[in-house]
Amino acid sequence: MLENFKNQESKLSHEIISEINEIKLIYEKEDHISYEDDLKLKAFFGIDGEREDIKDSQKIEENNLQETLYANIPYSMFCLDFEHTREIGKKLNLSKDDTFYDLGSGYGQVPMFLSINSEAKFKGVELMRDRLAQAKTTTKKLGLENVSFIEGNVVDVDFSDGNIFYMFNPFSQETLQIVADKLKEIARTKKIKVVSTGASTGFWLDKCKDWLEPINDIGRMGLIFESK
Ligand SMILES: C[S@@+](CC[C@H](N)C(=O)[O-])C[C@H]1O[C@@H](n2cnc3c(N)ncnc32)[C@H](O)[C@@H]1O
């Protein structure tokens, strides 16, 4: 990743380069990520904590998304905080051979934050167009060449090139089951990891125990699982 930044240095403004350096410093700090640093990261990654982000409500209703439950609640309540994101990055020990998917990536701050500190490839899948547009704009602004976003419903998107799949409580039970079936199929061909945070972690523990086992606790009701 550092190499990518170096190659791009001429294209990126000094302001962006210093933002990226600041993000790296926050990631590398030994202490917990402070409230002030958390706010800075939100600003870097284009997350407005007060955003009432149910703009695409028709699409949500049509797709029977769990997100209908979140109506009028700021996005910051339903995105993973940077402390836990960093914890996931450290526990996964990502390498350039890894392809990390955020299934239901929202504004994309999880793949973006991790990508600055890793050479892995990062992909986000998101249904809501305005979130995706924001994620793409920020990725471009920061010159993150190892991050990309796909617009679509996870039910339809092919993510079989991945080996690590992260989800923060994003789907209805029905969608969760379809995603689990797709991941189980992928796990027949290679070892995969599933990272779950939030209330749906229980689903992976209970319903997928025949093919997934928990290997790390990451807090915030989160577990990293590996395929058997
Ligand atoms: C709780 S947010 C999590 C955002 C981000 N992954 C994080 O950890 O901060 C869940 C996201 O999943 C998206 N989502 C829900 N159902 C989806 C589906 N079937 N396909 C793609 N995205 C979906 C929602 O629009 C929302 O942005």
The ligand as an SDF file (V2000), in Angstrom:
LIG
                    3D

 27 29  0  0  0  0  0  0  0  0999 V2000
  -25.3860   -1.4970    9.6500 C   0  0  0  0  0  0  0  0  0  0  0  0
  -24.7730   -0.8390    8.1090 S   0  0  0  0  0  0  0  0  0  0  0  0
  -23.0730   -1.3110    8.2490 C   0  0  0  0  0  0  0  0  0  0  0  0
  -22.1410   -0.4440    7.4500 C   0  0  0  0  0  0  0  0  0  0  0  0
  -20.6860   -0.8430    7.4900 C   0  0  0  0  0  0  0  0  0  0  0  0
  -20.4790   -2.1920    6.9600 N   0  0  0  0  0  0  0  0  0  0  0  0
  -20.1070   -0.7870    8.8880 C   0  0  0  0  0  0  0  0  0  0  0  0
  -19.7450   -1.8230    9.4390 O   0  0  0  0  0  0  0  0  0  0  0  0
  -19.9760    0.3010    9.4310 O   0  0  0  0  0  0  0  0  0  0  0  0
  -25.4460   -2.0370    6.9630 C   0  0  0  0  0  0  0  0  0  0  0  0
  -25.4340   -1.6360    5.5080 C   0  0  0  0  0  0  0  0  0  0  0  0
  -25.8640   -2.7570    4.7380 O   0  0  0  0  0  0  0  0  0  0  0  0
  -26.6170   -2.2950    3.6250 C   0  0  0  0  0  0  0  0  0  0  0  0
  -27.4530   -3.4060    3.1630 N   0  0  0  0  0  0  0  0  0  0  0  0
  -28.5250   -3.9370    3.7860 C   0  0  0  0  0  0  0  0  0  0  0  0
  -29.0020   -4.9670    3.0830 N   0  0  0  0  0  0  0  0  0  0  0  0
  -28.2270   -5.0810    1.9660 C   0  0  0  0  0  0  0  0  0  0  0  0
  -28.2350   -5.9780    0.8570 C   0  0  0  0  0  0  0  0  0  0  0  0
  -29.1440   -6.9400    0.7610 N   0  0  0  0  0  0  0  0  0  0  0  0
  -27.2770   -5.8210   -0.1000 N   0  0  0  0  0  0  0  0  0  0  0  0
  -26.3460   -4.8380    0.0060 C   0  0  0  0  0  0  0  0  0  0  0  0
  -26.3000   -3.9670    1.0410 N   0  0  0  0  0  0  0  0  0  0  0  0
  -27.2320   -4.0890    2.0150 C   0  0  0  0  0  0  0  0  0  0  0  0
  -27.3970   -1.1190    4.1960 C   0  0  0  0  0  0  0  0  0  0  0  0
  -27.8500   -0.2490    3.1840 O   0  0  0  0  0  0  0  0  0  0  0  0
  -26.3520   -0.4950    5.1450 C   0  0  0  0  0  0  0  0  0  0  0  0
  -25.6420    0.5350    4.4950 O   0  0  0  0  0  0  0  0  0  0  0  0
  1  2  1  0
  2  3  1  0
  2 10  1  0
  3  4  1  0
  4  5  1  0
  5  6  1  0
  5  7  1  0
  7  8  2  0
  7  9  1  0
 10 11  1  0
 11 12  1  0
 11 26  1  0
 12 13  1  0
 13 14  1  0
 13 24  1  0
 14 15  1  0
 14 23  1  0
 15 16  2  0
 16 17  1  0
 17 18  1  0
 17 23  2  0
 18 19  1  0
 18 20  2  0
 20 21  1  0
 21 22  2  0
 22 23  1  0
 24 25  1  0
 24 26  1  0
 26 27  1  0
M  CHG  2   2   1   9  -1
M  END
$$$$
